[in-house]
């Protein structure tokens, strides 16, 4: 298959499983929908050590497919550790949060780390939402997305059933992504402050929420109201004009500021508790 990488020797049958966080372990992440081969084939082809299967929290019509994937991976010639991750596969924020946990646990949050095997993320299975979340995760952290092309689909009827053959895999293609850079920490703090207060605040209250009215460290001097608004403006201008994460409802000191849908997505990606990509002011 294309996109061959130089990796450490695979774990032999009967050997101990790779420890979570081992930078050389081969890790795959695959949402499971109504597919079997598209999930299993890449894991076996690349002799993965561990695979995280993303599936719905409850009432999952794809549960038979999840079980079939687990059954086939259990028959591999080496120990493949399978971990189920329950999430709402239609919620990009929830899927991103679960992916963030995986990348953090596996110590793959530094895109520029050397001698680290990137997590491989299947963006051809599951829902379009999980595909978006998986691609974003790879752009942020140490990940490589891939898309599994199939030559023929075998789905029929309203409710798909597990069959002896569900898909015929034609090839597995890497997906090119670019590094996604984050706003600086002080800009993210503005989004967090707005979120704590319901998503919209008058500028005067936002100044207090951010502590911009407190004495300047090292000087002991309390900034004037004009200086306070100037400090806030220096944060709001890039958030609104460059990133589109906030929107001003009225200009001037009496105006209000609200977080945008893009800003809420940025909070899910860059808020406290998330691995930090390279910042950009």
Secondary structure as the mmCIF struct_conf table of DSSP 4:
data_model
#
loop_
_struct_conf.conf_type_id
_struct_conf.id
_struct_conf.beg_label_comp_id
_struct_conf.beg_label_asym_id
_struct_conf.beg_label_seq_id
_struct_conf.end_label_comp_id
_struct_conf.end_label_asym_id
_struct_conf.end_label_seq_id
BEND BEND1 UNK A 3 UNK A 3
HELX_LH_PP_P HELX_LH_PP_P1 UNK A 8 UNK A 12
TURN_TY1_P TURN_TY1_P1 UNK A 13 UNK A 14
BEND BEND2 UNK A 15 UNK A 15
HELX_LH_PP_P HELX_LH_PP_P2 UNK A 16 UNK A 19
TURN_TY1_P TURN_TY1_P2 UNK A 20 UNK A 21
TURN_TY1_P TURN_TY1_P3 UNK A 23 UNK A 24
BEND BEND3 UNK A 25 UNK A 25
STRN STRN1 UNK A 27 UNK A 31
BEND BEND4 UNK A 33 UNK A 34
BEND BEND5 UNK A 36 UNK A 36
HELX_RH_AL_P HELX_RH_AL_P1 UNK A 37 UNK A 45
TURN_TY1_P TURN_TY1_P4 UNK A 46 UNK A 47
BEND BEND6 UNK A 49 UNK A 49
STRN STRN2 UNK A 50 UNK A 55
BEND BEND7 UNK A 57 UNK A 59
TURN_TY1_P TURN_TY1_P5 UNK A 61 UNK A 62
HELX_RH_AL_P HELX_RH_AL_P2 UNK A 63 UNK A 74
TURN_TY1_P TURN_TY1_P6 UNK A 75 UNK A 75
BEND BEND8 UNK A 76 UNK A 78
STRN STRN3 UNK A 81 UNK A 86
TURN_TY1_P TURN_TY1_P7 UNK A 89 UNK A 90
HELX_RH_AL_P HELX_RH_AL_P3 UNK A 92 UNK A 105
TURN_TY1_P TURN_TY1_P8 UNK A 106 UNK A 107
TURN_TY1_P TURN_TY1_P9 UNK A 111 UNK A 112
BEND BEND9 UNK A 114 UNK A 115
HELX_LH_PP_P HELX_LH_PP_P3 UNK A 117 UNK A 118
STRN STRN4 UNK A 119 UNK A 122
BEND BEND10 UNK A 124 UNK A 126
HELX_RH_AL_P HELX_RH_AL_P4 UNK A 128 UNK A 140
TURN_TY1_P TURN_TY1_P10 UNK A 141 UNK A 142
STRN STRN5 UNK A 143 UNK A 153
BEND BEND11 UNK A 157 UNK A 159
BEND BEND12 UNK A 164 UNK A 164
STRN STRN6 UNK A 167 UNK A 174
HELX_LH_PP_P HELX_LH_PP_P4 UNK A 179 UNK A 181
STRN STRN7 UNK A 182 UNK A 183
HELX_RH_AL_P HELX_RH_AL_P5 UNK A 185 UNK A 196
TURN_TY1_P TURN_TY1_P11 UNK A 197 UNK A 199
STRN STRN8 UNK A 200 UNK A 202
HELX_RH_AL_P HELX_RH_AL_P6 UNK A 203 UNK A 210
TURN_TY1_P TURN_TY1_P12 UNK A 211 UNK A 213
BEND BEND13 UNK A 214 UNK A 214
STRN STRN9 UNK A 215 UNK A 215
HELX_LH_PP_P HELX_LH_PP_P5 UNK A 216 UNK A 216
TURN_TY1_P TURN_TY1_P13 UNK A 217 UNK A 219
HELX_LH_PP_P HELX_LH_PP_P6 UNK A 221 UNK A 221
STRN STRN10 UNK A 222 UNK A 222
HELX_LH_PP_P HELX_LH_PP_P7 UNK A 223 UNK A 224
HELX_RH_AL_P HELX_RH_AL_P7 UNK A 225 UNK A 237
HELX_RH_PI_P HELX_RH_PI_P1 UNK A 238 UNK A 243
STRN STRN11 UNK A 246 UNK A 248
BEND BEND14 UNK A 249 UNK A 250
BEND BEND15 UNK A 252 UNK A 252
TURN_TY1_P TURN_TY1_P14 UNK A 253 UNK A 254
STRN STRN12 UNK A 256 UNK A 259
HELX_RH_AL_P HELX_RH_AL_P8 UNK A 261 UNK A 270
BEND BEND16 UNK A 271 UNK A 271
TURN_TY1_P TURN_TY1_P15 UNK A 272 UNK A 273
BEND BEND17 UNK A 274 UNK A 274
HELX_LH_PP_P HELX_LH_PP_P8 UNK A 275 UNK A 276
STRN STRN13 UNK A 279 UNK A 280
#
